[in-house]
Amino acid sequence: VSRTACGPHAVGLACTTRPDIVIVESCTDGHEGLELCRLLCGDARFPAGTPVLLVTDDASPALERAALRVGVWDVCV
């Protein structure tokens, strides 16, 4: 298990350690975590087959659609 609180560091860590799953926690409005997911899923070094989950307190359908568009596998509220 690896953990980091910094978005740019998280992308580098996930790309170099090749985790089995990535869980991104976003507590406020979900957009901060969504941006990290977009950066991660858009990075050519990150394996496309690695599940990315976004954990948020925002239960809006708009956030869920946006998350799926950037490559998140599931949104957990």
SULCORSUL-V631379 format. One record per residue. SS is DSSP state (@ for helix, = for strand, . for the rest). PSI is psi in whole degrees, -180 to 180 (* if undefined). Layout:
SS | PSI
SS | PSI
This chain:
. | 130
. | 146
. | 140
. | 152
. | -2
. | 124
@ | -55
@ | -37
@ | -36
@ | -41
@ | -49
@ | -42
@ | -45
@ | -33
@ | -29
@ | -29
@ | -14
. | 65
. | 162
. | -28
= | 152
= | 129
= | 120
= | 123
= | 130
= | 110
. | -25
. | -87
. | 4
. | -19
@ | -31
@ | -47
@ | -34
@ | -40
@ | -41
@ | -42
@ | -40
@ | -44
@ | -43
@ | -52
@ | -23
. | -5
. | 125
. | -21
. | -18
. | 124
. | 127
. | -23
. | 3
. | 121
= | 138
= | 123
= | 139
= | 121
= | 123
= | 163
. | 5
. | 109
. | 18
. | 140
@ | -31
@ | -43
@ | -42
@ | -45
@ | -43
@ | -40
@ | -44
@ | -36
@ | -34
@ | -6
. | 3
. | 138
. | -36
= | 154
= | 125
= | 125
. | *
